[in-house]
Amino acid sequence: PQGEGWPGPRRGVRMSPGRRGCARCRVTAVTGGDGGTGLEMSDYTQGLEGRVALVTGGSRRIGAAIVRVLHGAGMHVALHYRRSRGAAEALAAELNAVRQGSVALHRGDLLAPGAVDRLIEEVVDGAGRLDVLVNNASNFYATPVGCVTDEVWDDLLGANLKVPFFLAQAAAPYLRLGHGCIVNLADVHGLS
């Protein structure tokens, strides 16, 4: 999943559980009156050039906006998608036209057994590092009380709680190496 310009295969990566820290890799959300995404790069995106971000659910809506902002800051982006292949390929082509080989696509259902560990390994093997994990992928649909089944419960909690947790756990050793960070997104409906 890598192209020309992608950082390259992992070489001599050693786990270092004793190292701690967080990169200064925050992106601010602002209200935009221009009808755009509402996301702009802030001063905090300085120094991100050449680093690697994994954005789950990065092909559409907020995920695509995050991918564009991080790419605009000079990052290489591992763009994960599940079903939105056309949108993912179009976004990757758009951004790779600006900076060849700077976006790699990773398809997968993160609820499938072994998918989380496989995704992290693919990103690190392809890029040689992982500096930012953006847990954006989610499932959302109406779940009125009295209509929730075990299948719906497992699907919603799996996608919105289990997957981000296990992605963070799998990515943590690599993020520690570069003092990286994890960004978890929540929907307004999950906060009300």
C-alpha positions in Angstrom: 0.0 0.0 0.0 2.9 2.4 -0.3 4.2 4.5 -3.1 7.1 6.6 -4.1 7.7 9.2 -1.4 6.3 7.0 1.4 8.7 6.8 4.3 9.7 3.2 3.6 9.8 -0.2 5.3 10.4 -0.5 9.0 14.0 -0.9 10.0 15.2 -1.8 13.4 12.1 -0.7 15.2 12.5 -1.6 18.9 9.7 -1.4 21.5 10.5 1.1 24.2 7.7 0.8 26.8 9.6 3.2 29.2 9.5 6.2 26.8 6.5 8.5 27.2 5.4 11.8 25.7 3.0 13.3 23.2 3.8 15.0 19.9 2.6 18.5 19.4 0.2 17.3 16.7 -3.1 18.9 17.5 -5.5 20.1 14.8 -8.1 22.7 15.7 -11.7 22.6 14.6 -13.2 26.0 13.8 -16.6 27.2 12.7 -16.3 28.2 9.1 -18.8 30.5 7.3 -17.4 29.6 3.9 -19.3 26.4 3.5 -16.1 24.4 3.7 -15.0 21.7 6.1 -14.5 24.1 9.0 -11.1 22.5 9.6 -8.0 24.7 9.4 -4.4 24.0 10.2 -3.2 25.7 13.4 0.2 26.6 14.6 0.3 23.2 16.2 0.7 21.5 12.9 4.2 22.8 12.6 6.9 20.1 12.6 4.6 17.3 11.3 6.3 17.1 7.9 7.4 13.5 7.1 5.5 12.0 10.1 2.9 9.3 9.5 -0.7 9.4 10.5 -3.3 6.7 10.4 -6.9 8.0 9.9 -9.6 5.3 10.3 -12.7 6.0 8.3 -10.7 8.6 6.4 -12.5 8.5 3.0 -15.5 10.7 3.6 -17.0 13.5 5.7 -14.9 14.5 8.7 -12.4 11.8 8.1 -11.6 13.1 4.6 -11.3 16.6 6.1 -8.8 15.4 8.7 -6.8 13.5 6.0 -6.6 16.7 4.0 -5.5 18.8 7.0 -2.8 16.4 8.0 -1.6 15.9 4.5 -1.5 19.7 4.1 0.8 19.8 7.1 3.3 17.6 5.3 2.3 14.2 6.9 2.2 10.9 5.1 -1.3 9.5 5.6 -2.4 5.9 5.9 -6.1 6.3 4.9 -8.3 3.4 6.2 -11.7 2.7 4.7 -14.2 -0.1 4.9 -16.8 0.2 2.1 -16.1 3.7 0.6 -13.5 2.4 -2.0 -14.4 5.0 -4.6 -14.2 7.9 -2.3 -10.9 6.6 -0.7 -9.3 6.1 -4.1 -10.4 9.6 -5.3 -9.1 11.3 -2.2 -5.8 9.4 -2.4 -5.4 10.3 -6.1 -6.1 13.9 -5.4 -3.5 14.1 -2.6 -0.9 12.0 -4.3 -1.1 14.3 -7.3 0.0 17.1 -4.9 2.7 15.0 -3.2 3.4 11.7 -4.9 3.2 8.6 -2.7 2.0 10.5 0.4 -1.2 8.7 0.9 -1.6 4.9 1.2 -4.9 3.1 1.2 -5.8 0.4 3.7 -9.2 -1.4 3.4 -10.7 -3.5 6.1 -13.6 -4.3 8.5 -12.0 -3.5 11.8 -14.5 -5.7 13.6 -13.1 -8.8 11.8 -10.8 -11.0 13.9 -7.2 -9.9 13.7 -8.0 -6.8 11.6 -6.8 -4.2 14.1 -3.4 -5.7 14.6 -3.1 -6.4 10.9 -3.9 -2.7 10.0 -1.3 -1.4 12.5 1.4 -3.8 11.2 0.6 -2.9 7.5 1.0 0.8 8.3 4.2 0.4 10.2 5.7 -2.1 7.8 4.9 0.2 4.9 5.8 3.5 6.4 8.5 2.6 8.9 6.8 4.4 11.7 3.5 5.6 13.2 3.2 9.0 14.8 -0.5 9.8 15.0 -3.6 7.6 15.3 -6.9 9.2 14.5 -9.8 7.0 15.6 -12.5 8.4 13.3 -14.3 5.3 12.0 -17.7 4.7 13.5 -21.1 3.2 13.0 -24.1 5.3 13.6 -27.8 4.7 13.1 -31.0 5.1 15.1 -31.3 2.7 18.0 -34.6 3.3 19.8 -35.0 1.7 23.2 -37.0 -1.5 22.8 -35.5 -2.1 19.4 -31.9 -2.8 20.2 -30.8 -6.3 19.5 -27.6 -8.1 20.6 -26.4 -7.7 17.0 -27.0 -4.0 17.0 -25.4 -3.6 20.4 -22.3 -5.6 19.4 -22.0 -3.6 16.1 -22.3 -0.2 17.7 -20.1 -0.9 20.7 -17.6 -2.8 18.6 -17.1 0.0 16.1 -17.4 2.9 18.5 -15.7 1.6 21.6 -13.9 -1.7 21.2 -12.1 -0.9 17.9 -10.7 2.5 19.0 -9.5 0.9 22.3 -7.7 -2.0 20.6 -6.3 0.2 17.8 -4.8 2.5 20.5 -3.4 -0.6 22.3 -1.8 -2.0 19.1 -0.4 1.4 18.1 0.9 2.4 21.5 4.4 0.8 21.2 5.0 2.6 17.8 3.6 5.9 19.0 5.9 5.8 22.0 8.9 5.6 19.8 8.2 9.0 18.2 6.3 10.6 21.1 3.2 10.3 19.0 -0.4 10.8 19.9 -3.9 9.4 19.6 -7.0 11.5 18.6 -10.4 10.0 19.4 -13.4 11.5 17.9 -16.9 11.5 19.4 -20.2 12.4 17.8 -22.4 15.0 19.4 -25.1 12.3 19.9 -22.7 10.4 22.0 -22.2 13.4 24.3 -25.9 14.2 24.9 
